[in-house]
Amino acid sequence: NVVRGELRFDPTSGRFVQVITLTNSTSAASIAGPISLVFDYLTPSCSIDNLSGATTLVEPTGSAYINADVPGALAPGASVSVAVVFADGYRLPIAYSTRVLAGSNAR
């Protein structure tokens, strides 16, 4: 389960910040890490300052992702939050789709 928090503008940095919470609500088993939150179809004028990388093998390629800070695995019912820092010099509406990739496979 992916829940997006409010998108807030930080006037000091000129960046937008959003906290996104990932919850293991669909599995009776732990989800093995690393757990990556992927941002597909991000507004073209926008980038993610704190990205961990970009997808190269899993379509659509070139999508930014952030690895959640999960030591080992995400237990059933457990949650982890990811703070995302968006840069958008044009200050256009920030839009994207999310997906979650887990395990040690290449992204």
Secondary structure, DSSP 8 states (H G I E B T S, - for coil): -EEE---EEETTTTEEEEEEEEE--S-SS-EES-EEEEEES--TT-EETT--EE-SSSSSTT-EEEE---SSEE-TT-EEEEEEEEE-TT------EEEEEESSS--
